Amino acid sequence: MGRYRGPVCRLCRREGIKLYLKGERCYTPKCAFERRPYPPGIHGPEARFQRRQSDYALQLREKQKVKRIYGVLERQFRRYFEEASRRKGVTGAMLLTILETRLDNVVYRLGFADSRAQARQLVRHGHIEVNGRKVNIPSYRVKPGDIIKVRERSRKNAFFRERVDRLAEKQVPDWLELDPVNMAGRVLTLPQRHHIDIPINEQLIVEFYSR
C-alpha cells in the first residue's frame, strides 16, 4: 500500500490524539481535532461509547500512531523495529531513537519546517546539507557531531527568509543545538527516551511485533 495522500486531519481523529501533521494549523481553533474530537465516518460520534478495546487493538493503534507521526510506511517501520531489537538496550526506546535521528525529523525539530511532511519535502528538493554535502534522502540517519544546515543558495528563497526571525525564538530538544543566524543545527548526542516528548507507549509496539 502506498503513502497516504488524503486529509491528514482524519488521521488525528482516527487515533484520538493530535499528531501535529499540519504544522501551525494544529495550534489554532481551525484544527479539525479541536472541532470534532471523534473518529471520522458516519459512526464517529458514537465511537466514544463503544466497548473496551482488545489488547491487540490497543497495540495496533499505538503502532499506527507512531507510523503516522513520523510518516513511515509499514515495511520501513518493521525494518526499524528489527534493527532496534538487535541493539543493546530497551527495544522500544531504541526504536524511537532511530525514528528521531531521521534527517526529515531533525529538520523539523530544528524549526526549519512546520511539520515532518514539509521537512521531508525540503530534504527531497535538495535544500538541506549535512556536513557540507547536499542530502536529499529523508530517511538519512544523523550522528552525533553532524551539522545540518539550510544550503546557502536556498536561504535566498522567500520561505527561508521568512523563517529566520522565527528561528530566534525556537526551542529545540536538548540533544540538538541550533544556530538561528546561520540556519544550522548540530547533533549533540543520540536522543534518549526522556528527550522525546511524544505521548506514546512504545511497549505496546514491542508487544505487537512480538506476538
Buried (B, 14 or more C-beta within 10 A) or exposed (E): EEEEEEEBBBBBBBBBBBBBBBBEBBEEEEBBBEEBBBBBEEEBEEBEEEEEEEEEEBBBBBBBBBBBBBBBEEEEBEEBBEEBBEEEEBBBBBBBBBBBBBBBBBBBBBBBBBBBBBBBBBBEEEBBBBEEEEBBEBBBBBEEEBBBBBBEEBBEEEBBEEBBEEBEEBEBBEBBBBEBEBBBBBBBEBBBBEBBEBEBBBBBBBBBBEE
